[in-house]
Amino acid sequence: MAQWAKSQRQIFPGSIFSPMKYCRWWQSTGLLTLLLWGFLPHTAQAETNTDNTSLVVDTSPIPADLVVPTHIGPAEIDGPTTRRSTAPSTRKSTMAQVTSVSQLSDIRPTDWAFQALQGLVERYGCIAGYPNQTYRGTRAISRYEFAAGLNTCMSRVTELLNAATQDQVTPADRRLIQKLQSEFVTELANLKNRREALTVQTQTLTQQQFSTTTRLFGQAVFGIQGTNQTNVDFFPRDGQTERTGQALTTFGYNLQLALATSFSGNDLLLTGLQTGNINSNAPNVLTNMGRLGYESATNNRVVVSDLSYRLTIAPNFGLLIGPVGVNPENTFRGINPLEGYGQGAISLFGQRNPILSLGNTSAGVGFDWQIARRASLQGVYSAALANQPTDGVFGERWTAGAQLSLAPTDTVNVGLNYLFSRNADGLINPGIGDAQLLSPFVFNATGFDTHAYGATIAWRVMPHWTIGAWGGWTNSKARQLSGSVQTSNWMVFSAFPDLFAPGNFGGLMIGQPPKITRSTLPDGANFPNFSTGGQAGGQVDGSLHLEAFYRAQLSAKISVTPGLLIIFNPNHNKNNDTLVQGVLRATYQF
């Protein structure tokens, strides 16, 4: 546990070095919390926690005698955006033995207890002072503390008696000691019993502990979700509704386990395991705009969802590398206070700016650099098929990008993004909205090089109300054809921590999923008009995403979240019926 105590002072909240940074089911991304004390001991960035207050870590040097708690479990987590630092506020009370009351600088001969202290120090030698030569006699103590001090003095008196130094212990002293023994007999017995119980517990934990270097975190999500029946214009621009989206109600689960291992106190090996059976409803409702954030299409198989290693290279610089789970989503610090599929927004679109999911990559290398107290820079290179000989690390499917994270004030957080993504076909894979750039009739005609730009801002207007927004724009240049495709998306959100009761959380979101605004590929290749010849042009209509949810925190580790998701003009087509989806999500953390 000493290694964990050390790591808590070196892992910056919300950076790639927090084990909970991986666990997006507990937190909002990067900018959100989490449990470990700063990656940077002397610098900080404003971090958004569950009550949407900005946490600015003290920039003064960390004292060598600072007491660092070693607990980093989910009990510290309040909600989807926690970036709570467990930085302690107390110092070790290391006591130093004194031989004369004059050594205590805050004790004066005029103090009413001066003679008593003088006798205890100079006659019995059972009083200790603080390292700065003070006694702090006005500080309140518990009866247990008094009993512990009394026991020390009694032990000293016993030594004196055994040494036959009867001249130093008067009959009056003996009567006083007997009186104190009688008065505090219960406290002394309790103190002895507690010490013995702690000894037994320590021995049991030592024998049965899972690992001296690894901590286990977990989250289970149960979800009941249902949609209405919709008429869908499957071939846009012809004005006909050729297909019908199913009305369906499903019940499933998503389970994730995370093992956080530290070998030296300056590093973290994250191993994530996931299983579940909540599949995307896109094939049934004929749109991907109703996808949920807690989907887990593993068909009850256990898969490795993260395997990455984080290492501090310098006091303000850390490195991330791994074959699974290294991508912009898990490298950049998060800004959106509603992120967190188990505790925050219910939809996939509501989690973060979709440009961060370009390429659907997983293996690579990243870094987190704290430039200044209120500014940091994250960067990542990630490949989608790094393990495949046909593609590899530097093949046809990879993404590279950077984010500048700023905290201009204690109540404002900003993230500025740039990404470059290369793909070998017509998919740019943001996961939501217009993810396909080419007509399905010429789907493999060309790959694309995509430049993506985005910005997210969150402003804590008051302690229990945060507002914010994000926007994203992409420009994808065809490599084997002439022309390019441009998309845009935006979202406005409002977060209400502690709504109606402490620990509860509410959210409202309205936005537009990614939409092709301009497509200048050759005739027959453009997606927006694929059913009428594939001529150049963008989407004529626009979809609108409306979402509301309320998380009721039943206990420290159990919450229930009802939510409603409404998509107007699905697939950016006004001829499609409005999609309505209701959700009841239960989340268990351990």
C-alpha positions in Angstrom: 0.0 0.0 0.0 3.0 2.3 0.3 3.2 2.3 -3.4 -0.4 3.4 -3.7 0.2 6.2 -1.2 3.1 7.4 -3.2 1.2 7.2 -6.5 -1.7 9.3 -5.1 0.6 12.3 -4.9 1.9 11.8 -8.4 -1.2 11.1 -10.4 -3.0 14.2 -11.6 -6.8 14.0 -11.3 -8.4 13.3 -14.6 -5.2 12.8 -16.4 -4.3 9.5 -18.2 -2.7 8.4 -15.0 -5.8 8.1 -13.0 -7.1 4.4 -13.1 -10.5 5.8 -13.1 -9.7 7.8 -16.2 -10.1 4.5 -18.0 -13.3 3.7 -16.2 -15.6 6.1 -18.1 -18.5 4.4 -16.4 -17.5 6.3 -13.3 -16.5 9.6 -14.5 -16.6 11.9 -17.2 -13.5 11.8 -19.3 -10.3 13.3 -18.6 -11.4 16.4 -16.9 -13.4 14.6 -14.5 -11.9 13.1 -11.5 -10.8 11.0 -10.0 -9.7 9.5 -6.9 -6.1 9.8 -6.9 -4.1 12.8 -5.7 -2.4 14.9 -8.4 -0.1 13.6 -11.1 1.6 16.9 -10.7 2.6 17.8 -7.1 3.2 21.5 -7.8 0.7 22.4 -10.6 -2.9 22.0 -11.2 -5.8 22.5 -13.6 -9.4 23.4 -12.7 -11.3 20.1 -12.5 -15.0 19.6 -12.6 -16.5 17.3 -9.9 -20.0 16.1 -9.4 -21.3 19.3 -7.9 -19.6 21.0 -10.8 -17.3 23.0 -8.7 -13.8 23.5 -10.1 -11.1 22.0 -8.1 -7.7 23.8 -8.2 -5.0 21.9 -6.5 -2.8 23.9 -4.1 0.4 24.9 -6.0 2.6 24.9 -2.9 5.1 22.1 -2.5 3.8 18.9 -0.9 5.3 18.6 2.6 7.3 15.5 3.2 5.3 14.5 6.2 1.9 14.8 4.5 -0.4 12.0 5.4 -1.7 10.4 2.2 -4.7 8.1 2.4 -4.4 4.9 0.5 -8.1 4.2 -0.2 -8.9 4.8 -3.9 -12.1 2.8 -4.2 -15.4 3.9 -5.7 -16.7 5.1 -2.4 -14.9 8.3 -3.2 -17.0 8.8 -6.3 -20.1 10.9 -6.4 -21.1 10.9 -10.0 -20.3 10.9 -13.7 -17.9 13.7 -13.6 -16.0 13.2 -10.5 -12.4 14.4 -10.5 -12.2 14.6 -6.8 -8.7 14.8 -5.3 -8.2 12.8 -2.2 -5.4 15.3 -1.2 -5.3 15.3 2.6 -5.3 18.3 4.7 -3.6 17.1 7.8 0.0 16.4 8.7 1.5 13.5 10.7 1.5 14.4 14.4 5.1 13.2 15.1 5.8 13.8 18.8 9.2 14.5 20.3 10.1 13.6 23.9 11.1 16.6 26.0 13.0 16.7 29.3 12.1 20.1 30.5 8.9 22.1 30.3 11.0 25.1 29.1 11.5 23.3 25.8 7.8 23.8 25.0 7.7 27.3 23.5 4.0 27.8 23.9 3.9 27.0 27.7 4.2 29.9 30.1 4.7 29.9 33.9 1.4 31.8 34.2 -0.5 29.0 32.5 -2.9 27.3 34.9 -1.6 23.9 34.1 2.1 24.8 34.2 2.9 23.0 37.4 1.1 19.9 36.4 3.0 19.8 33.1 6.3 20.5 34.8 5.8 17.6 37.1 4.8 15.2 34.3 7.8 16.3 32.2 10.6 16.7 34.8 9.6 14.0 37.3 8.1 11.3 35.2 9.3 12.1 31.6 6.0 11.1 30.0 5.0 14.2 28.0 6.0 14.7 24.4 5.9 17.8 22.3 5.5 18.5 18.5 8.6 18.7 16.3 8.4 22.5 16.3 8.8 22.5 20.1 5.1 23.3 20.9 2.6 21.5 23.2 -0.7 22.8 21.8 -2.4 22.6 25.1 -5.6 24.2 24.0 -6.3 21.5 21.3 -9.3 19.3 22.2 -8.6 15.5 22.6 -10.9 12.5 22.8 -11.2 10.3 25.9 -9.3 7.6 23.9 -6.4 10.0 23.3 -6.4 10.9 27.0 -6.4 7.2 27.9 -3.5 6.5 25.6 -1.5 9.4 27.2 -2.4 8.2 30.7 -1.3 4.7 29.8 2.1 6.1 28.8 2.5 7.9 32.1 1.3 4.9 34.1 3.9 2.7 32.4 6.6 5.3 33.3 5.5 5.3 36.9 5.6 1.5 37.0 9.2 1.6 35.7 10.1 4.0 38.4 8.5 1.8 41.1 10.3 -1.2 39.8 13.5 0.7 39.9 12.8 1.4 43.6 12.9 5.1 43.0 10.3 5.6 45.7 11.5 9.1 46.5 10.2 10.3 43.2 6.7 9.0 43.6 4.8 10.5 46.6 1.8 8.9 48.3 -0.3 11.7 46.9 0.8 10.7 43.4 -0.1 7.1 44.0 -3.6 8.0 45.2 -4.0 10.2 42.1 -2.9 7.4 39.8 -5.2 4.9 41.5 -8.1 7.3 41.0 -7.3 7.9 37.3 -7.0 4.1 36.8 -10.4 3.6 38.3 -12.0 6.5 36.3 -10.6 5.4 32.9 -10.7 1.6 33.4 -13.3 1.3 30.7 -11.5 3.4 28.1 -8.2 1.6 28.8 -9.9 -1.8 28.3 -11.5 -0.6 25.1 -8.2 0.7 23.8 -6.6 -2.7 24.5 -9.4 -4.5 22.8 -9.3 -2.3 19.7 -5.5 -2.8 19.4 -5.9 -6.5 19.6 -8.8 -6.5 17.0 -6.7 -4.3 14.6 -3.8 -6.8 15.0 -6.1 -9.7 14.0 -7.6 -7.7 11.1 -4.1 -6.8 9.8 -3.0 -10.4 9.9 -6.1 -11.6 8.1 -5.8 -8.9 5.4 -2.1 -9.8 4.9 -3.0 -13.5 4.4 -6.1 -13.0 2.3 -5.3 -9.9 0.2 -5.8 -10.1 -3.5 -2.5 -8.3 -4.3 -0.1 -5.9 -2.7 0.1 -3.9 -6.0 -3.3 -4.2 -7.5 -6.7 -2.7 -6.7 -10.0 -3.9 -8.2 -12.9 -1.6 -9.4 -16.1 -2.6 -10.9 -19.5 -1.4 -12.2 -22.6 -3.2 -13.3 -25.4 -1.5 -15.3 -28.8 -3.0 -15.7 -30.9 -1.3 -18.4 -34.5 -1.4 -19.6 -35.1 0.5 -22.7 -38.0 0.9 -25.1 -38.7 2.7 -28.4 -41.8 3.6 -30.4 -42.7 2.4 -33.9 -41.6 4.7 -36.7 -42.1 5.0 -40.4 -38.8 5.5 -42.2 -37.9 7.0 -45.6 -35.2 4.4 -46.2 -34.3 5.8 -49.6 -34.0 9.6 -49.0 -35.4 12.3 -51.3 -38.1 10.1 -52.8 -40.7 11.2 -50.2 -41.8 7.6 -49.5 -41.6 5.7 -46.2 -40.5 2.3 -47.4 -39.6 0.8 -44.0 -41.0 0.6 -40.5 -38.8 0.9 -37.4 -39.8 -1.6 -34.7 -41.4 -0.8 -31.4 -39.3 -2.8 -28.9 -38.5 -3.1 -25.2 -35.3 -4.8 -24.1 -33.6 -5.6 -20.8 -29.8 -6.2 -20.6 -26.6 -5.5 -18.7 -23.1 -4.1 -19.0 -20.5 -5.3 -16.6 -16.9 -3.9 -16.4 -14.0 -4.7 -14.1 -10.8 -2.7 -13.9 -7.6 -3.9 -12.3 -5.2 -0.9 -11.5 -1.7 -2.1 -10.8 1.3 0.0 -9.6 4.7 -1.5 -9.6 6.8 1.5 -8.5 4.3 4.1 -7.3 5.1 6.2 -10.4 3.2 4.0 -12.9 -0.2 2.3 -13.5 -1.0 -0.8 -15.5 -4.7 -0.8 -16.3 -6.5 -4.1 -17.3 -10.1 -3.8 -18.2 -12.6 -6.7 -18.7 -16.1 -6.2 -20.1 -19.1 -8.4 -20.8 -22.7 -7.6 -21.5 -25.7 -8.2 -23.9 -27.1 -4.7 -24.7 -26.8 -4.4 -28.4 -27.3 -1.3 -30.5 -30.9 -0.9 -31.6 -29.9 0.8 -34.9 -30.7 -2.2 -37.1 -34.2 -2.3 -35.6 -35.2 1.4 -35.6 -33.2 2.1 -38.8 -31.1 4.9 -37.4 -28.0 5.1 -35.2 -29.1 8.3 -33.5 -30.9 6.4 -30.7 -27.7 4.5 -29.6 -27.2 4.4 -25.8 -24.0 5.1 -24.0 -24.0 1.8 -22.0 -24.3 -0.6 -24.9 -22.2 -3.7 -24.6 -22.5 -5.9 -27.6 -20.2 -8.8 -26.4 -23.0 -11.4 -26.4 -22.1 -12.4 -22.8 -18.5 -13.0 -23.8 -15.7 -11.5 -21.6 -13.4 -9.3 -23.7 -10.4 -7.2 -22.8 -11.5 -3.6 -23.1 -8.3 -2.0 -21.8 -4.7 -3.0 -21.5 -2.4 0.0 -21.1 0.5 1.2 -19.1 1.0 4.7 -17.8 4.4 6.0 -16.6 5.5 9.4 -15.2 8.6 10.5 -17.2 9.0 13.9 -15.5 7.2 15.8 -12.7 4.8 17.3 -15.2 4.9 14.7 -18.1 3.4 11.3 -18.3 3.4 8.6 -21.0 0.6 6.1 -22.0 1.1 3.0 -24.2 -0.9 -0.1 -24.8 -2.4 -2.5 -27.3 -6.0 -1.9 -26.2 -7.8 1.2 -24.9 -5.4 3.9 -26.1 -7.4 6.4 -28.1 -8.4 10.1 -27.9 -11.4 9.3 -25.7 -9.2 7.7 -23.0 -6.2 10.1 -23.4 -7.8 13.6 -23.5 -9.1 15.1 -20.3 -12.9 15.4 -20.4 -14.8 18.6 -20.2 -18.5 17.5 -20.4 -19.9 17.2 -16.8 -22.6 14.8 -18.1 -20.2 12.2 -19.4 -20.3 8.7 -17.8 -22.5 6.0 -19.2 -23.3 4.5 -15.8 -23.9 7.8 -14.0 -24.3 10.5 -16.6 -26.0 10.9 -20.0 -28.0 7.9 -21.3 -27.2 8.4 -25.0 -24.0 7.8 -26.8 -24.1 11.2 -28.4 -24.4 12.8 -24.9 -21.1 11.4 -23.8 -18.7 13.6 -25.7 -17.9 15.4 -28.9 -18.2 12.6 -31.6 -15.0 13.7 -33.4 -13.1 12.1 -30.5 -14.3 8.7 -31.7 -13.0 9.1 -35.3 -11.5 5.8 -36.6 -12.6 3.7 -33.7 -9.0 3.1 -32.8 -7.5 1.2 -29.9 -3.7 0.5 -29.8 -1.1 3.2 -29.6 0.8 5.7 -27.5 -0.3 9.0 -25.8 1.0 11.6 -23.4 -0.3 14.1 -20.8 1.8 17.3 -20.3 0.9 19.8 -17.6 2.2 23.0 -19.3 1.2 25.4 -16.5 -1.1 25.5 -13.5 -4.2 26.1 -15.7 -3.1 24.6 -19.0 -2.3 21.0 -20.1 -1.7 19.3 -23.4 -2.6 15.7 -24.3 -1.6 13.9 -27.5 -2.2 10.4 -28.9 -1.5 8.2 -31.9 -3.8 5.2 -32.2 -4.3 2.4 -34.8 -7.5 0.4 -35.4 -5.9 -2.8 -36.7 -2.4 -2.7 -35.1 -2.4 -6.4 -34.5 -3.3 -7.3 -38.1 -0.4 -8.1 -40.5 -2.6 -6.8 -43.3 -2.7 -3.3 -41.8 -0.5 -2.9 -38.7 0.4 0.2 -36.6 1.0 2.5 -39.6 -1.4 1.1 -42.1 -4.7 2.5 -43.5 -6.7 2.9 -40.3 -5.2 5.2 -37.6 -5.9 8.5 -35.8 -3.5 11.1 -34.3 -4.6 14.2 -32.4 -4.1 16.6 -29.5 -6.2 18.5 -27.0 -5.3 21.7 -25.2 -7.1 21.7 -21.8 -7.6 25.1 -20.2 -9.0 26.4 -16.9 -9.1 30.1 -17.4 -11.0 30.6 -14.1 -12.0 28.4 -11.2 -15.5 27.9 -12.7 -14.7 27.5 -16.4 -13.1 24.5 -18.3 -12.2 24.5 -22.0 -11.0 21.8 -24.3 -9.7 22.5 -27.9 -9.2 19.5 -30.2 -7.5 18.7 -33.4 -7.4 15.2 -35.0 -6.2 13.7 -38.2 -7.7 10.3 -39.1 -7.0 8.0 -42.1 -9.4 5.2 -43.1 -9.6 2.8 -46.0 -13.3 3.0 -46.9 -16.3 5.3 -46.6 -16.6 5.1 -42.8 -15.2 7.7 -40.5 -16.8 6.0 -37.4 -17.9 8.7 -35.1 -20.5 6.2 -33.9 -23.5 8.5 -34.3 -25.1 10.5 -37.1 -23.6 10.6 -40.6 -20.8 8.1 -40.1 -20.8 7.0 -43.7 -19.4 9.4 -46.4 -19.7 7.3 -49.5 -22.8 6.0 -51.4 -23.4 2.4 -50.4 -23.2 1.6 -54.2 -19.5 2.6 -54.3 -18.6 2.0 -50.6 -15.0 0.9 -51.2 -14.2 3.3 -54.0 -11.9 5.4 -51.9 -10.4 6.0 -48.5 -10.4 9.4 -46.7 -8.0 11.6 -44.9 -10.0 13.5 -42.3 -9.1 16.7 -40.5 -11.3 17.3 -37.4 -11.6 20.4 -35.2 -13.6 20.7 -32.0 -14.1 22.7 -28.8 -16.0 22.0 -25.6 -16.7 24.5 -22.7 -18.3 24.0 -19.3 -19.1 27.0 -17.0 -20.3 26.5 -13.4 -22.7 29.3 -13.1 -23.5 28.5 -9.5 -22.6 25.5 -7.2 -25.6 23.5 -8.4 -25.8 24.5 -12.0 -23.4 24.1 -14.9 -24.0 25.0 -18.5 -21.9 24.2 -21.5 -21.6 23.4 -25.2 -19.5 21.7 -27.8 -19.0 21.9 -31.5 -17.2 19.7 -34.1 -16.3 20.1 -37.8 -14.6 17.6 -40.1 -13.2 17.9 -43.6 -12.5 14.5 -45.3 -10.5 14.5 -48.5 -11.0 11.5 -50.8 -7.7 9.8 -51.6 -8.7 7.8 -54.8 -11.4 10.2 -56.0 -11.7 14.0 -56.4 -13.6 16.1 -53.9 -14.2 16.1 -50.2 -16.9 15.7 -47.6 -17.6 18.0 -44.6 -19.6 17.3 -41.5 -20.6 19.3 -38.4 -22.2 18.5 -35.0 -23.1 20.6 -31.9 -24.6 20.2 -28.4 -25.8 22.5 -25.7 -26.1 21.0 -22.2 -27.1 21.9 -18.6 -26.1 19.9 -15.5 -27.8 20.0 -12.1 -25.8 18.3 -9.4 -27.5 17.5 -6.1 -30.9 18.1 -7.7 -33.6 17.7 -5.0 -31.2 15.8 -2.8 -27.5 15.5 -2.2 -25.8 13.0 -4.6 -28.6 13.1 -7.1 -27.9 14.5 -10.6 -30.0 15.9 -13.5 -29.1 16.7 -17.0 -30.7 18.3 -20.1 -29.1 18.2 -23.6 -30.1 19.4 -27.1 -28.0 19.2 -30.2 -27.4 18.0 -33.7 -25.7 14.7 -34.4 -22.9 14.7 -37.1 -24.4 15.9 -40.4 -22.9 16.0 -43.9 -23.2 19.7 -44.7 -21.2 19.5 -48.0 -20.2 16.7 -50.3 -18.3 17.3 -53.6 -17.4 13.8 -54.7 -18.0 12.7 -58.3 -21.6 11.9 -59.3 -22.8 8.6 -58.0 -20.4 8.6 -54.9 -22.1 11.2 -52.7 -24.0 9.7 -49.7 -26.7 12.4 -49.1 -28.3 11.8 -52.6 -27.3 8.2 -53.1 -30.9 7.1 -53.8 -31.3 9.7 -56.6 -28.0 9.3 -58.4 -25.5 10.4 -55.8 -25.0 14.0 -57.0 -23.0 16.5 -55.0 -24.6 18.2 -52.1 -25.2 18.0 -48.4 -28.1 16.9 -46.2 -31.1 19.2 -46.8 -32.8 18.5 -43.5 -31.4 18.3 -40.0 -31.9 16.0 -37.0 -32.4 17.4 -33.5 -31.4 15.4 -30.4 -33.3 16.1 -27.1 -32.4 14.3 -23.9 -33.3 14.5 -20.2 -32.4 12.3 -17.3 -32.4 12.2 -13.5 -30.1 10.1 -11.5 -31.4 9.2 -8.0 -28.6 8.1 -5.7 -30.1 5.4 -3.5 -26.9 4.8 -1.6 -23.2 5.5 -2.0 -22.8 2.7 -4.6 -26.3 2.2 -6.1 -28.2 4.6 -8.3 -31.3 4.5 -10.5 -31.7 6.8 -13.6 -34.9 7.3 -15.6 -34.3 9.1 -18.9 -36.0 10.2 -22.1 -34.4 10.5 -25.6 -36.3 12.1 -28.5 -34.8 12.4 -32.0 -36.6 14.7 -34.4 -36.1 14.1 -38.2 -33.9 10.9 -37.7 -31.2 10.5 -40.3 -31.5 14.2 -41.1 -34.7 13.5 -43.0 -38.0 15.3 -42.2 -40.0 12.5 -43.7 -39.0 10.1 -40.9 -41.2 9.8 -37.8 -39.9 11.1 -34.5 -38.0 8.5 -32.5 -38.9 8.3 -28.8 -36.9 6.1 -26.4 -37.4 5.7 -22.7 -34.7 4.3 -20.4 -34.5 3.0 -16.8 -30.9 2.4 -15.8 -29.7 0.9 -12.5 -26.0 1.3 -11.7 -24.0 -0.7 -9.0 -20.4 0.3 -8.2 -18.0 -1.8 -6.2 
